[in-house]
Amino acid sequence: MPIRYARSLTGRTRSVAANRHLGFALAFVAGAINAGGFLAVQQYTSHMTGIVSAMADNIALGAYGLVWSGLGGVLSFLLGAACSTVMINYSRRRQLHSEYALPLLLEAALLLCFGFLGASLAQITGLFVPLTVMLLCFIMGLQNALITKLSRAEIRTTHITGIITDIGIELGKLFYWNRSRGPDIARVMADRQRLRVLSLLALYFFLGGVIGALGFNHLGYIATVPLALLLVLLASVPALDDLLLLTRRVLRR
């Protein structure tokens, strides 16, 4: 990967193209973690809508143990999103190049922990759920907050309900018959570029899910290691830029 391109993907200076390309990569990672992680922890860890709905159902059924389990997942996702936001704002205040790279490096480190220690973590209960579930929910919240802030809420990667809805909206515009014409009647026009981006996000999420499920099925927890290395590759250049600047300042003193 060319250094200039890597710097544009996760660096402080943003462009529409860089946001989209990073979104595709993170959608792939999210799909792999979500689908593959299900085989490891028997729970989808990015689907907060389903978890909250299941909590409501379990309250009605009197299955309060499962309610606490769902709450642990939601709180972990929430903490991940909060952590990502703190890291981004901290870096932004100090004008670091790794403003968006640091959360990705943390995500990579957590994925490595999951890959190498997953079997042991599964035996430890955290916030009402095994630490493996907490870890994956935290990672999903971390990543979702990152891409939301980075793209100003235009791109989401950890779940595709909104993406599929937006695809449906654009398709509705695309196939709408503008029968009425006149200067006072606005034509209904689809944003074809947006439709393409949304479709690619959904496709990369699906492909990531397939690869992640196959990896977890055949390799187990260690299947997250290549995903972690991909995140390190994406985030390393801005982080190294900041490290070099820090080294120069220390040497000048």
N, C-alpha and C positions, 0 to 999 in steps of 0.2 A: 504494500500500500504506500503510495507516494506520501512523503512527509507533509507537503502542503495540503494535500487532500485530507489527511488524517487530522491536521490542525484545524481545518475548516469544519470538520464534523462535530468536534466537541469543544472547540475553542470559544473564547469570549465573543469574538466577532461572528455574527450569525448572518445567514442568507436563507432564502426560501428553499433553495435546492439542498443546502446542507441539512436543514431541518427535516426535509423529506427523506433524504438518504439515511440519516440517523434513525428516523422513525421506522424505516423499513427494517434496518438491522435490529432495532430493539423490539419490533413486532415479532420478528423471528425468534429472538431470545425468549420473549414473554410466552409465545406459543409453546416453545420447547419446555419451559419451566412449568407452565400450567398443565399441559397434557401429560408430560413425562412425570411431573411431580405427583400427579394423581395416582399413578401406579405405585409410587413410593409411600405416599401418606394417605391415600384413599380419600382425597379431598381436593377440589379445585380451589386454588389459593388466590386467585385474582377476582373471583366472581362474588363480590360483596353483596350484590342483589340477591343471589341465591342463598348465601349464608344468612342474611338478615331475614329473608322469607322463611327459611328453615327454622330459625329461632322462634319466629311467631307461631309456626305450626307446632313446634315442640312444646311451647308454653301451653297451647290449647290442648295438646295430648298429655300433658303432665310429665313429659320427658325432660326434666329440668337439668339433668346432667348434660344433655346435648345442647341445651340453651347456653350453658356456661362454656361449652366447647366452641360454639359459634362466636360467643363474645370474645373469647381469646383470639380468634382469627381476625375479627374486626378491629380489635384494639391493636394488634400487631401491624395490620395494614395501615392504620391511622398513625402509629408511631413511625413507620417507615416513611410515610408522606411528610410528616413533620420534620423528621431528621433530614430528608433531602432538602426541604425548604430552608432549614437552618444553615446547612452547608453551602447552599447556593448564595444566600444573602450574606453570609460571612465572607465568602470569596469575593462577592460583588463589591462589598464595602472596601475591601483591600485591593480591588482591581487586579485580581489574579487571573491569569490566562486559563487556569483549570477550574473556572467557575462551574462548568457543567461536567467536567471530567472527574472531579473528586467523588460525586455520588456514584458514578459508574465504577470507579476503582473500589469503593466500599462494597458495591454490589458484587463485583468480581471476587473480593475477599470472602464475602459471605457464601458465595456459591462454592468456593474452594473448601470452606469449612463444611458445607453440606456434603460435598463430594467425598471428602476424606473421613469425616466424622459422623456421617448420617446415621449409620447403624447404631452408634452409641447415643446420639442425640435423641433418637426415636424412643429410647427407654426413659428419658427424663421429661417430666411434666413441668411446663412453664406456666403461662397464664391459662390454666384449665385445659390446655392441649399440649401434646408433645412438642418439644423444642423444634423438631423438624417442620411442623406446621407453622409455628410462629415465625421461623426463619424465612420460609417461602412467602408467607403473607407480608412480612416486613419488606422483603425484597420487591414484591410486586407494588407495594405502596411507595417505596423509594423510587422505583423506576417510573411509575405513573405520574408522580409529582414532578419529577425531573422533566419529562417530555411535555407535560402540561405547561410548566413555566417557560420552558425553552421555546415552545411554539406558540405561546399565548393562547393555549387551550384549543388550538386548531388540529392537533394530532394527539391521538391516544393509542397506546400500544398494548396494554395489559388485558384489555377486554374489547370485544368487537360489537357489542350491542349497539352502541352509538354509531359505529362505523357502518354497520349494515343498515341502520335507520337512515343515515345520510345517503348511502348508495341508493336506497329506495326513493328518497326525495329527489335526487338528481335524475333517476330513471323516469320518475313521474313527470318531471319537467321535460326530459328528452322526448318522451312519447306524447306529450300534450299537443293537441291539434289547435293551433292558433287560428281558429276560424274567423273570429271577429277581428276586423282591421280598422284602424283609425288613429289619428294623431293623439287622441286622449286615452288610448287603450295600450297599455304596456304589453309587449310580447313576453310570453313565458319561455325562457331560454335556459337550457341546462348548462352548467359549468363543466365542460368536458374534461378539462384538466383536473379539476377537483374529483370528478368521477374516476378518473384514471388512478389518482393517488390513493383514494379510498379503496379501490379494488385491489391495488397492490399491497396495501396494508393488510387487508383481509387475507390475501393470498400468502403473504409472508408469515402471518400468524398461523395459518393452516399448515404450511410447509414446516414451520418450526415445531408445531404440534406433532406432526408425523415423525420427524427426526427425533424429537425428544422422547416420544413414546417408544420408538424402536430402541433408542439408546438406553432408556431406563429398563426396558424389558430384557435386554441382552447384557447390559453392563452394570445395572444397578445405580447406586448413588454416584459412582465415579463418572457417570455420563454428563454431569454438570461441569466437569473440568474444562472441556473444550469451549463451553459457553463462557466460562470465566476468562479464558485466554482471549477469546474474541473481544470481550469488554475491555480487557487490558490493552489490547491492540488499538481499540477505538479511542481510548482515553489517554494513552501514554504520552503523546506528543505535547499537548498543553501542560501536562503535569511536569514533563522534563523541562519545558520552557520556564516554568516557575522555579524549578530546582536550580537551573542555571543562573537565573537572575538572583536568587537568594545566595548562591555561592559567590557571585561577583560582588554583592554587597558586603558579604563577610570578609572577603579578601581585601576590599578597599579600606576597611577599618584598621 
